[in-house]
């Protein structure tokens, strides 16, 4: 659905007459002075536990008209987002200091919960006009920006906890004149165009920044209880003394207040996300790319030698001989030419190979299309969950490709279409079933902890519906098309009796496992940034770099598998099928080991067996998907290499 939305946006962009445009993001909203602005709250999150909880699980002030959940897409639900309305109410360009509410005396459970959320470093996440609240802090003299603000804080050398109960908001606004710009939005508000006729009506103020300074302020609960919600109060400075801060303890009444200040800014609406997406360490990304290029050129040199000096030289010599000389030479063959009668012999576990290659094609296609669209700017972070939703939709519809590839490979190996339905069903259920089983186990852990990260039952049924009513039928259709496609014919005949493989000094799996280090060297730097984005709450939006790294990874996987396949054939090892798959697919082993290394050395704050289990479960899914994708790339390239190599040999 997201890809069709992007295509529609592009079509409108092409046919509309405009002086300039901004794509993508959410649909721009302009406000007139005094107009109400809605503030929303998202789930409480922590980099220590990775277990999100609903905002109203803590005794915060609630809206007068009750709690209302915002509509969420599939990606938001799977990410654990729970966006609700809040009692915080702003009016455009109206600076004010406002009282919200005073809680009833805290009981033992509420105090325990507040303290636990505080010590687990939970952050409150607020959203204004689709912008997350940003907080600035100083650490070791360096300015650091965060999204959200802490539930409370625990000063060093004390067991006391203090709650954040006063917020000082700063809203950056830009006056929009409505001149010379046409805007196309593809965000959560839906597709929209500000046309020439609407410009006058849309003039006003745009929200281009949302900053917050959290404070803990001790107030007189008796005096504050006499006020009503939204009554004006005097502004305060954030106290530095602990005796003037609000302590968390039993029977304590907590008063919540806030201040809001509107500041005019030169930031334009299309650039308002720049503050969140500042790319740190650009040189590191470039180093990663240069490192990958060096690996590629090294492997390309080896492939060049194999093709132009060794293979072509042997074939040229062979083709220049007459038939009698060829027959005599056949008796003196050596190296890869000796396995000509066995090289296309059916591999062990042929069914599993076909299934894994089919699923790998599906995952690779999903990754490539998603990253291309993201690099072009269609997957804006302003549209929460759009990236994950787009990936799921693409994966579902690429089932037709997976079924086609899996069944056609099966026909090529077996020489018949018999059993194609079983192959198609296996392709549709293999990767999806394993992922679904892991997610179900992790979901029980999240349910047990009452986290909003748990997938709701209704979403489970939606996922099952999409799986069996969309993905499976499309995979079966792809399998049917695979039976109608022309089978790939082998260039040489296979002997009835398999040739004995000579004994080797070292096991072949050792070479296969070592080959995975080269693709891993291509992606490990980007992997660090991706893991930091997922587990440390940072934005990742350098999809241009990621697209380049992906293309380099494909080239490295292809070269590694071709070189390793040729090496095995040269030592008369004709069982190359699985070795070609795992030569590049073994990178997943290093990805998973690196994930464990990241958990130990970079996620030291992650606490508790539940959090570690969640991390390892999701890392296992990621590594498994990478294995199928890279293994498929390596296998298909190696297959066509072997086919080309032996199609040039004329041996009866």
N, C-alpha and C positions, 0 to 999 in steps of 0.2 A: 504493500500500500504506500509506503514511504517513497519507493522509487517512482510510482505513478504520480505521486504528489509533486516530486521534483520535476518530472517530465512536464506536467501541467504548468508548473511555474516557469519552466524554460520556454514553453510554447507561448505563454502570455507575454513573456519578455520579448520574444521575437516579433510578435505581431503588434504590440502596442507602440505608439509614438511617444517618446519621452526624451527629455534633455539629459537625464542621468538616472541611475537606479542603484538600489541597495538590495542585495540578495546574499545571504538569507537572514534568519533571525526571527523574532516574533514581530507581529504586526504593530507598527508604531501607534502609540496612544498619546494624544496631546490633551492637556488639562487646562481649564480656565482657572483663574484665581478664585480660591474658595471652594473649588470642586473637591469632593471627597475622594480619597485614594485608599484602596484596599491593601492592607498588610496581611500576608498569610504566613503560616508557620509550617515547617517541614518536620520530619522526624528528628529526634535527638540522636546524635551520632558520636562515636568515640573511636579514636585510633588504637585505644587500649583493648577494647573488647570486640569491635566490629559487629556489635549487636545493636541495631537501631531500635529505638522505642518511640512511641507516640508522644507528642508534646504534652498532651493533657494527662499523661500518666503521673505527672507531678502536679501538686496543688497550685497551678497557676490560675490567674484570672481568666474567666470564660466570657465569651461575647454575650451581650444581652439577649440576642435572638437565638442563642444556642449554637452548638458546634455543628458546622456543615463541612463535609468533606468535598474537596475539589475533584472534578472528573480526572481520572488518571489513565494513561495508556498502559499497554502491556509491559513496556520497558520499565516504566516507573514502578509498577507493582512488583516486578521481579527484582528491582534494585532496592526495594524496601522503603521507597518514598511514601509518606503519608501526609499529604498537604491538606491543612485545615484552615478555616478562617480564624481570625484572632480579634481580641478586643481593641488592639491598637488602631487608632483612627487618625489619619492625617487629612489636612485640608491644604490644597496647593497654595504655596507662598504665605501660609499663616504660621508664624513661629509661636509656639505655645509650650507651656509646662503643665502637664495634666496628671491628675490622680486617677488610678484605675480601680483598685479594690484593696481590701485588707482581709487576709485569710482568717478562718477560725483558728483557735489555738491548735498548733501542730500536735498530733498524737505520736505515739512511739513509732508506728509504721511509717508515717510520713517523714519523720526525722531520719529514720534509718535509710529510707529511699533517697532523700535529698543528699545525705552524706555519701551514700554509695555512688550516686551519679556524679557528685562533685569529685570524689577521689578517683573515679574511673575516667576523669577528664571529658565528660560529656559536653557537647557543644549544642547550643540552641541555634537553629537555622531559620532565619526569617527571609521572606521574599517580598519585595516591593516592585510592582510593575515588571515582574519576571526577573528582577535582579536580586541575587543573594546579598544579604547584609555582609559588609566587609569590615574587619577590625584590624587596626594597626598596632603593633607592639614592638618593643625594643628588646633585643637579646644580644648581650655582649657588644652593645653599641651599634648593632645593625638593625635597621628597620625591616620588620617582617610583617607581611599581610596574611590575614587568615579570613576564611569565610565563617561566619557565625561567632558566637561569644560563649564563654563557659557558663555552666549552670551555677557554679560557685567557685570558691578557691580555698585552699588549705595552706595557710602561711607556714613557712619552715619552722621547725622547733616548737610546734604546738599541735595539739590534737583537736583544736577547734576548727570548725568549718563555717564559712560565711557565704551567704546566698547573694547572687546578683539580683537586685530588686529595683534598680533605677537605671534606665537606659537613656543615653544622650544621642539622639539620631541627627545625622546631617544628610540632607537630601540635596544632591546636586541637580540643578535644572538648567535647561537650555531653552531659550526663547526661539520658537519655530515660526518663521514667517510664511512658510508654505510657498516658496518661490523656486522654480527651476529644478525641482526634484520629484521624480516619481518613484514610489517605493513599493516593492513587492515583498510580502512577508510570507514565510513558510513555517511559522512557529506554532505554538500551542493554541493560539487564538484562531488558527486556520489560515487559509490562503486569502490574501486581501491585497487590493491595489488602491493607492491614493491617487485618484485621477485628477486632471486639471480642474474639473468642475468642483472638486471637494476641497481645493486648497484653501479657499477663504474660510470654509467652515472648520477646517482642521488646524487653523492657526492657534497657537497657545504655547504651553510649556511642556517640554519633554523631560522625563526623568532619565538622567544619564549617570547617576551615581547614588549609592546607598551605603552610608558608613555609620558605624555605631561605636560608642564608647560605653562599656559596661561599668557600673558602679554598685557598690554595696553601701547603703545608707540606712542607718538606724533612725527610725521615726517613732513618734509617740502614737501607739496604736489607738488609744482612746480618742485623741484629737482627730486622727485620720479617719476613724470609723464614722465620724459625723458627716464626712463629705460623701457626695454621690459620684458615681462614675462619670468621668470627663469634667469634673470641676477643676477650675484653675488653681494652681499652687505656685509658690515661689520657686524659681530655679535654684539649683544647688551645685556646688562643686564636689567632685568625687573626693571623699575624705581619704586621707592617707593613714590616719590613726585607726587602729583596730577597735578601740572602744567606741568609735563613731560609726562602725560598720554593723550590718545586720547579722547576728549570730544565729546559727541553726541549732535549736534545742527545743525540748518538749515544752508545750504550753506557750510557746512564743507565737505572737501574731505578726505576720509579715505584710507590710504595705508595699504595693507595687505602683510605681510612678514612671513617667517618662517625659522627656523634652524632645522637641523636634525643631530643627532649624533648616530653612531653605536657603541655599547659596547658589547664585547664578554661576554658570560655568561655560567655558568656551568649548567643552567637549561636545561633539556632534553625536546625534543618536546612533548612527552606524558604527561609531567608535567606542560606544560605552562599555563593551565587553573587553576592550583592550587591557584594562587594568587587571582583569581576572586571568587573561590568557597570556600575560607577559612570559615569553619563552626564556627561561634561564639556561645558561650553558649551551648556547648555539654552537660554540666551538667544539663541544663534546660530540654533538650530532654530526658535525662535519668530519671530525676525527673518525667516527664510526663508519661513515661512508667511504673515506679514503682508505681505511683499514680493509674494508670489504673489497674495494677496487683492487687492492694489492693481491688479495687472495684470489680474486677472479682472474687477474692477469697471469698469476702463477699457474693456476689450473688450466687456463686457456692455452698457455704455452705447452703444457703436457698433452692436452687434447690435440693441439696442432701437430706435435711430433707424432702422436699415434696415427692420425689420419694421413698426413702428407708424407711422412718419412717411412713409417712402418707398414701400415695397411695398404696404402696406394702402391708402394714399391713392390710388396708381395703380389698384389693383384695384377699389376702391370706385367711383372715377370711371368706370372701364371698364364695370362691371356695371350702372351706372345708365343707360347709353346704350341706345337701341333697336338693332335689327339693322342698319339702314341707317347709323346713326351709327357703329356698331362697324366696319362695312365701310369707311367713309370714314376712320375713325381708324387702321385697319390700314395704310392707305397712308402715314400720317404717324407711324408708330411710331418710337420712338427708344430707345436704351439697351438694356437686357436683353431687352425685348420683341421686338427685331429678330431675335434668334437663336432664336426659338421653333421654327423648322423645322430647326435644326441642333444644338440643345443636347444631344439624346440620340443624336447620330451616334456610331457605333462609334469608340472611341479607338484611337490607334496602340498596337501591342503589347498588344492586349486580353488575350491569353492570359497574358502576364507579369503584368499588373495583377491578374487573377483569382488567380493563384498567390500573389502577394505579399500581397494582402488576406486570403486564406485562412490563410497562415502568420502574418500579423500578428494575426489573431483568436486563433489558438492561443497565441501568445506572450503576448498581453494577458491572456487567461484564466488562463494559468499564473501570471503575475505577480500578478494580483489575488487569486486564491485563496491563493497562497503567503503573500503579505503579510498577508492577513486572518487566516489561521491563526497566523502568527508574532506578529501584534499581539495575538491572544487568548492567546498563551503556549504554543501547542502545539509550536512549533519551539524547544525548549530547547537552549541551548548545551551542556548536560550530555550531550545525545545527539549525539555528533560525526557529522558527515556527514548528519544527518537532513534539514537544510534543502535540501541539494543533491539528496539522494535523492528527497525529496518533489517538488521541482521537475521532476526527470526523469520521475517516475511521472505527475504531472499533465500534463506535456507530451505524453507518449505517449497518454494516454486522451483528451486534448482534440483528437487527430487527427480524431475524428469530427466535431467542430465545424468544423475547418479545411476538411475535405472538403466539408461541407454548404455553407458560405459561399462557397467558391471556385466550386463547380459551379453554385450558384444564381445567382451573379453572371454566370457564363458564359452561362447560359440567358437571363438578362435582356438581356445585350448582343447575343447571337447570335439569340435567339428560338427556339432549338432545343437539345435535349440532346445532339446529336451531338458526339462527342469528349469526353464527360465522363470517361471512364476515363483518357484522356491527361492531363486537367486534374488529376484526383485523384492520379495518380502523380507529376505535377510538384509538387503541393502537398506530398506526402509526402517528396519528395527534395530540394526546392530549398534550404530553410534548413538542414535536417539534413545534406545533402550538403556544403554550403559549410563548415559548422562542423566536420564530420568531416574534411574535407580540411585545414583549418587546424590542427586538433588533431593530425593525423597528422604534418604537417611539424614542429610543435613537439615532438611526441613523439620524433621521430628525434633532435632536439637533446638532449632529456633522456636518451634511451638512450645517446647518445654520451658524455654526462658521467656515466653510471652513477648517475643520481639516482633516488631513490624516488618523485619526482614523475612519472616515466614510467609511462604506463598499461600494465599487464601484458598479454601476449598473450591470456590467458584473459579478462580484462576487455574487451578489444577484441571478442572473439567474443560476449561477453554483450551488449555494446552493439549489435553487428550483429544479433543475434537479436532484441533488443527492437525495433530499428528495423524490420526486415523482417517479423517475425512478430507484432508487436503494433501498432506505429504505422501501417504501410502498410495492413494489412487494415482497421483502424478508419477510416482516411482514405478508403479505397474505399467502406466502408459509409456514411460520411457523404456522399460524392459520390452514391451511389445514392439516399439519402434526398433529396438536393438535386434529383435529377431528378424525384422524385415530388412535391416541393413546388410550390405554385403560383408560376408566374413573375411577377415584378413587371412590370406593364404600364405603358408610358409614357403620360402624359396627353395628349401631342401627337404628331402624325405628323412623320416626318423627311423633308425634301425630298430629291429624287433628286440634285440638283446642290448641292454644298456652297457655302455663302456665303463670299465672300472676307473674310478678316480684315483690318481696316484696319492700316496700318503704325503703329508706335508709336515714340516718341522714345527709349525705353529698353527693353532686353530684359526680357521678363516673368520670366525665371529670376532676375534680380536681386532682384525683389520677393519671389519665392518663397524665395530664400535668406535674405533679410533677415527674413522672417517667423519663421524658426526661432529667432531671438534671444529671442522672448517665452516660448516653452516652456522654453528653456534657463535663462532667468532664474528659472523656478520651481524647477528641480531642482538647480542647480549647487552649492548649499551642501550638500545631502544627498549629492551626488556626491562631494564632498571627503571626507566621513566614511566613505562606502562604500569609496573607494579607499584611505583610510588603514587601514581594517579589513582589506582584502585584502592590501595590500603592506607594511604596517608591523606586521602581527601583532597588531592591536588588536581587541578584541571590539566588534562592532556589534550592539546589541540594542534600539535605539530604533525598533522597528517601528511603534509608534503614530504617531510623527512621520512615518515613511516612508509609512504608509497615507494620512495626511492630504495629504502632498505628492503622492502618486499620484493621489488624487481631484482635487486642484487642477490637476495636469498634464492630466488627461483633459478638464477643463472648458476650460482654456486652448487645448489642441489643437483642440477642437471650435470654439471661438469664432474662432480665427485662421483656420482653413480656411473657415468660413462667410463671414467678412469678405472674405477674399482671393478666394473664388469669386465673390462678388457684384461685387467690383470688376472682375474680368475680364469678367463678363457685361455689365456696364455699358459697357465699351469694345468690345462686339461680338466678344469673343474666346470662341467657343463650345468651344474645346478645354480644358475645365476639369478633366477627369478626373485627369490626372497632376499638374496644378498643385495640385489639392485634396489629393492624396496627399503631395506633397513640401512643401506649405506648412507642415505640422506635422512631417513626416518629416525635414525639413532640420535639425531640432534635433540629429540624430545627427552632423552635420558639426562642430557646436560641441562636442559631447561628446567626439569623437575629438581635436579640437584642444586641448580642456582636458586630456585625458589626456596628450597630449604635453607640455603646459605643466607638468603635475604631475610628469612624469618628469624634466624639466629642473630645476625649481626646488624640488620637495619630495622627490624621490627622488635627491638628489645622491650618496647613498652607493651607489646601484645601480651595479655595476661589471661590465664585460665585455659584448661584443656578444651573447652567448647570453642573458644576463639581459634586456638591452634588447629583443631579438627576442621573447622570451617575453612581456614586458610589452606590446609593441605588438600581438602576435598576439591576446592575450586582450582587449585594448582594442578591437581591430577587431571581434571577435565581439560584444562588448557594444554597440558603436555600431551594428552591423548589426541586432541584435535590437531596439534602441530605434527605429531607422528604420522597421522593419516594423510595430512596435506603434503608435507615434505616427502614422505615415502612415495606417494602417488606421483609427484613430479619426477622424482628420480627414476621410478620404475618405468613410466611411460617413455621418457627420453631414452632410457637404456634399451627398452624393447625395440624402438625404432632404430636405434644404433645397431643392435644385433641383426635386425631384419635387413637393414641396408648392407651390413658387412657381409652376410652370407648370401644375399641375393646376387652378389658379384662373383661368387664362387661357382664354377661349373664342374661339379663332381657328380658322376652317375652312381 
